[in-house]
Amino acid sequence: RRSSDLSHRAKMAAPTVCSLPVTGSFSFDNCRRNALLEAEFSDKGHTLPTARKTGTTIVGLVFKDGIVLGADTRATEGMIVADKNCSKIHYISPNIYCCGAGTAADTEMTTQLISSNLELHSLSTGRLPRVATANRMLKQMLFRYQGYIGAALVLGGFDYSGPHLYSIYPHGSTDKLPYVTMGSGSLAAMAVFEDRFKPDLEEEEAKLLVRDAIASGIYNDLGSGSNIDLCVITKNKVDYLRPHDVANKKGVRAGSYKYKKGTTGVLTEKVTKWELDVMEEIVQTMDIS
């Protein structure tokens, strides 16, 4: 009797199940729906949110004796270059450094917070922190915020078990690889790595390869530019080379852009005099390096 009841219930429930036709390709039915929703949204005077576009090229590479991290130095606000010489290689601990791409404030504050927590951990244990510990703390923090912290990181360091290199994505996923690239110029940099990387490179070879990978991002990506910074981490030493190289050297103008007065006709001219009192005057120098 129980089996007959179950079969009866199954027959009653069957018509309520919506069965879609099986097709042998992708379905694009929602494309028209999305277009209609976007048009209706626009008619009401609203604009749909757009993805935040950031620009950077950061890379890391494992060589025979340690890690080489590299980064460009351009910070952008949309299509405007906000800073031509910003530092994208952040201190985590004496044996661990981290490159940051994405939202500048997020990368700065995230690395500072994890650096502070690792310092407390190091004081508690009485030894240098492991790179895997820093990786776990960073990925757990980013996963907790579900991608709303826009920090894409390249973490590298040297601990008791040797050199380690991780890439950490804004949603909290990580990769452990012999060479990694992140940022808007990552594809150009990865092309250089995939063409020329070899295991057990010497330090000078590794530095040249990282330099060329960052230069490739600078030349092929508008969001990357200016100088090339490197950080070489070995067992007992850290070399922070800032700047290691200047990829985009400013050229000299070939022509003159001065025109004689009267070249452009002036139709009307009006001069209005304003009488103002200067209460306080402050002169600040602008950093153009």
Disulfide bonds with the S-S distance in Angstrom:
none
